[in-house]
Amino acid sequence: MTSELTLTESGPATGRPVLVLHGGGGPATVTPIAEHFSTTAHTLLPTHPGWNGTPRSDRFTTVADLAAAYLHLLRDRHLSDVLVIGSSLGGWIAAELATADTEGLISGIALLNSAGIEVDGEPIRDFFSLDARGVAEYAFHDSERFYIDPATLPAERLAVMQANMAALRVFSGGPAMSDPALRPRLAAVTVPTLAVWGESDRIVTPAYGKEYAASFANARFEVVAEAGHLPHLEQPSRTFALLDAFAAETGRN
């Protein structure tokens, strides 16, 4: 299963392993996180099967399938004391991964504006119904800065983006972007968890994020002002300060 994964590694091999999991926008959306940690950590940045032109076999159709593959990766590499950082869909994968980690390979989980659970009164925005302008307005604090007019993009990039959205629809189950069975299982996750949320996110709101954090046995919730769905892009210094402090708190060695 791990042979089917596309993986970029960086940083010192002897550093603490940091697994960085991207969301629907692909690995480029979390590359700054991987680069930040690669100065001291052994950073692993997978491209989920089906994104950026990578192959996706029939064995990969659910978030649980991805989580199982990444758990196998940790086992195969004999990695422990792993910090898992997941953005959006990647946070959902991280949460699922934590529920399956019966060997204690993971020592910390950081969720950045993650999807994956159901919260009464806080439905996840139907991301697939939004056009490019809508994505910018709902996902970012500064929508003008991050809006990209599709008419200005080359056909090759548009094709990749469309394929990425198709892969996201497969794994997320469509507009719901959640698994009703996940939230009840999170209470059994005792590994330290940090939920970081951009205050202006209208895809998964801070109220949703607060409930997400409360679902874990040992989690805290932090809000990043003047940021939306990708706080590490809009407010990198604030977000990295939270992640660095959490990494320092949770490292076992």
C-alpha positions as CSV (number, residue, x, y, z in Angstrom):
1,M,0.0,0.0,0.0
2,T,2.8,2.4,0.9
3,S,4.4,1.8,-2.5
4,E,1.4,3.6,-4.1
5,L,2.1,6.8,-2.1
6,T,3.8,9.9,-3.6
7,L,6.0,11.3,-0.9
8,T,8.4,14.3,-0.6
9,E,10.8,14.2,2.3
10,S,13.0,17.0,3.6
11,G,15.0,18.0,6.7
12,P,17.4,16.0,8.8
13,A,16.7,12.2,8.9
14,T,17.4,12.2,12.6
15,G,14.9,15.0,13.4
16,R,11.5,14.4,14.8
17,P,9.1,13.1,12.1
18,V,6.5,15.6,11.0
19,L,3.8,14.3,8.7
20,V,2.1,17.2,6.9
21,L,-1.3,16.3,5.2
22,H,-2.8,18.6,2.6
23,G,-6.4,19.5,1.9
24,G,-8.4,19.7,-1.3
25,G,-6.1,22.3,-2.9
26,G,-3.2,19.9,-3.0
27,P,0.3,19.8,-1.5
28,A,1.2,23.4,-2.5
29,T,-1.3,24.7,0.1
30,V,0.8,23.1,2.9
31,T,4.3,23.3,1.4
32,P,5.1,26.4,3.6
33,I,4.4,24.2,6.7
34,A,6.7,21.5,5.5
35,E,9.4,24.0,4.6
36,H,9.1,25.6,8.0
37,F,9.6,22.3,9.9
38,S,12.2,20.9,7.6
39,T,14.9,23.1,9.2
40,T,14.9,20.9,12.3
41,A,12.5,18.0,11.6
42,H,12.3,15.0,9.3
43,T,9.3,16.3,7.3
44,L,7.1,14.0,5.2
45,L,4.7,15.6,2.7
46,P,2.5,13.1,0.8
47,T,0.4,13.9,-2.2
48,H,-2.8,12.1,-1.6
49,P,-3.6,9.6,-4.4
50,G,-5.5,11.3,-7.2
51,W,-4.1,14.8,-6.6
52,N,-1.7,16.6,-9.0
53,G,-1.9,13.8,-11.5
54,T,-0.9,11.0,-9.1
55,P,-2.6,7.6,-9.6
56,R,-5.4,6.5,-7.4
57,S,-6.3,2.8,-7.3
58,D,-9.6,1.4,-6.3
59,R,-8.3,0.7,-2.8
60,F,-8.3,4.5,-2.1
61,T,-11.9,5.7,-1.9
62,T,-12.3,7.0,1.7
63,V,-10.5,9.1,4.3
64,A,-10.1,5.9,6.4
65,D,-8.2,4.4,3.4
66,L,-5.8,7.3,3.4
67,A,-5.3,7.2,7.1
68,A,-4.6,3.4,7.0
69,A,-2.0,4.0,4.2
70,Y,-0.2,6.7,6.2
71,L,-0.3,4.6,9.4
72,H,1.4,1.8,7.3
73,L,3.9,4.3,6.2
74,L,4.8,5.2,9.8
75,R,5.1,1.5,10.7
76,D,7.2,0.6,7.6
77,R,9.6,3.4,8.3
78,H,9.7,2.6,12.0
79,L,8.8,6.2,12.8
80,S,7.6,7.2,16.3
81,D,7.1,10.5,18.2
82,V,5.4,11.7,15.1
83,L,3.8,15.1,14.9
84,V,0.9,15.0,12.4
85,I,-0.3,18.4,11.0
86,G,-3.4,18.3,8.8
87,S,-5.1,21.2,6.9
88,S,-8.8,20.9,6.0
89,L,-9.2,17.4,4.5
90,G,-5.8,16.7,5.8
91,G,-7.0,17.4,9.4
92,W,-9.8,14.9,8.8
93,I,-7.2,12.3,7.8
94,A,-5.1,13.2,10.8
95,A,-8.1,12.7,13.2
96,E,-8.9,9.3,11.6
97,L,-5.2,8.4,11.7
98,A,-5.1,9.2,15.5
99,T,-8.1,6.9,16.1
100,A,-6.3,4.0,14.4
101,D,-2.9,4.5,16.0
102,T,-3.0,1.7,18.6
103,E,0.8,1.6,18.9
104,G,1.4,5.2,20.1
105,L,3.4,6.2,17.1
106,I,1.9,9.7,17.1
107,S,2.8,12.1,19.9
108,G,0.8,15.1,18.7
109,I,-1.9,16.2,16.2
110,A,-2.4,19.7,14.9
111,L,-5.6,20.3,13.0
112,L,-5.9,23.5,10.8
113,N,-9.5,24.4,10.0
114,S,-10.3,20.7,9.6
115,A,-13.4,19.0,8.1
116,G,-14.6,15.6,9.0
117,I,-17.2,15.7,11.8
118,E,-20.8,16.7,12.1
119,V,-21.7,19.6,14.4
120,D,-25.3,20.6,15.0
121,G,-26.1,24.1,13.8
122,E,-22.7,24.5,12.1
123,P,-23.0,22.8,8.7
124,I,-19.9,22.7,6.5
125,R,-20.2,25.0,3.5
126,D,-20.9,23.1,0.2
127,F,-17.5,23.8,-1.2
128,F,-18.3,22.2,-4.5
129,S,-21.1,24.7,-5.2
130,L,-18.7,27.7,-5.0
131,D,-17.1,29.3,-8.0
132,A,-13.6,30.8,-7.8
133,R,-14.9,34.1,-6.4
134,G,-17.0,32.3,-3.8
135,V,-14.1,30.2,-2.7
136,A,-12.0,33.3,-2.1
137,E,-14.8,35.0,-0.2
138,Y,-15.7,32.1,2.0
139,A,-12.2,30.7,2.6
140,F,-10.1,33.8,3.1
141,H,-10.0,36.8,5.3
142,D,-8.5,38.9,2.5
143,S,-10.4,37.5,-0.5
144,E,-8.9,40.0,-3.0
145,R,-5.4,38.9,-2.2
146,F,-6.1,35.2,-2.8
147,Y,-8.7,35.4,-5.6
148,I,-7.5,33.8,-8.8
149,D,-9.4,34.4,-11.9
150,P,-9.7,31.1,-13.7
151,A,-9.6,32.9,-17.1
152,T,-6.0,33.9,-16.4
153,L,-4.8,30.3,-15.8
154,P,-3.4,28.0,-18.4
155,A,-5.5,25.0,-19.5
156,E,-3.0,22.6,-17.9
157,R,-3.4,24.1,-14.4
158,L,-7.2,24.3,-14.7
159,A,-7.2,20.6,-15.6
160,V,-5.1,19.7,-12.5
161,M,-7.4,21.8,-10.3
162,Q,-10.5,20.1,-11.8
163,A,-8.9,16.6,-11.2
164,N,-8.1,17.6,-7.6
165,M,-11.7,18.6,-7.0
166,A,-12.8,15.3,-8.4
167,A,-10.5,13.4,-6.0
168,L,-11.8,15.6,-3.1
169,R,-15.3,14.6,-4.0
170,V,-14.4,10.9,-3.9
171,F,-12.8,11.0,-0.5
172,S,-15.0,13.5,1.2
173,G,-18.3,11.9,0.0
174,G,-19.4,15.1,-1.7
175,P,-20.8,18.3,-0.1
176,A,-21.2,16.8,3.4
177,M,-17.4,16.7,4.0
178,S,-17.9,14.6,7.1
179,D,-18.2,11.1,8.5
180,P,-21.0,10.8,11.1
181,A,-19.1,7.9,12.8
182,L,-15.9,9.9,13.4
183,R,-16.8,12.3,16.2
184,P,-17.9,9.7,18.7
185,R,-14.5,7.9,18.3
186,L,-12.4,11.0,19.0
187,A,-13.0,10.9,22.7
188,A,-10.8,7.8,22.9
189,V,-7.9,9.8,21.3
190,T,-5.7,10.8,24.3
191,V,-2.7,12.1,22.3
192,P,-2.3,15.9,22.7
193,T,-4.2,17.8,20.0
194,L,-4.1,21.4,18.9
195,A,-7.0,22.8,16.8
196,V,-6.0,26.1,15.0
197,W,-8.7,28.0,13.3
198,G,-8.7,31.1,11.1
199,E,-11.3,33.5,12.6
200,S,-12.8,34.4,9.2
201,D,-13.3,30.9,7.9
202,R,-16.8,30.5,6.4
203,I,-16.2,27.0,5.1
204,V,-15.8,25.4,8.5
205,T,-16.5,28.1,11.1
206,P,-14.6,28.7,14.3
207,A,-17.7,27.5,16.2
208,Y,-17.4,24.3,14.3
209,G,-13.7,24.2,15.2
210,K,-14.3,24.7,18.9
211,E,-16.7,21.7,18.9
212,Y,-14.1,19.7,17.0
213,A,-11.5,20.4,19.7
214,A,-14.0,19.5,22.4
215,S,-14.5,16.1,20.8
216,F,-11.0,15.0,21.8
217,A,-9.9,13.9,25.3
218,N,-6.9,16.2,25.3
219,A,-7.2,19.2,23.0
220,R,-7.0,22.9,23.0
221,F,-8.5,25.4,20.6
222,E,-6.7,28.5,19.2
223,V,-8.0,31.2,16.9
224,V,-5.9,33.1,14.4
225,A,-7.2,36.6,13.7
226,E,-7.3,38.0,10.2
227,A,-7.1,34.6,8.7
228,G,-9.6,32.2,7.0
229,H,-9.5,28.5,6.0
230,L,-5.7,28.5,5.5
231,P,-4.3,30.5,8.4
232,H,-0.7,29.4,7.6
233,L,-1.0,31.2,4.3
234,E,-2.7,34.4,5.5
235,Q,-0.9,34.7,8.9
236,P,2.1,32.4,8.8
237,S,4.0,34.0,11.7
238,R,1.1,33.6,14.1
239,T,0.2,30.1,12.9
240,F,3.8,28.9,13.0
241,A,4.3,30.3,16.5
242,L,1.3,28.1,17.7
243,L,2.6,25.1,15.9
244,D,6.2,25.5,17.1
245,A,5.0,25.8,20.7
246,F,2.9,22.7,20.3
247,A,5.8,20.8,18.8
248,A,8.0,21.7,21.7
249,E,5.4,20.7,24.2
250,T,4.6,17.3,22.7
251,G,8.1,16.0,21.6
252,R,9.1,12.9,23.6
253,N,12.8,13.1,23.0
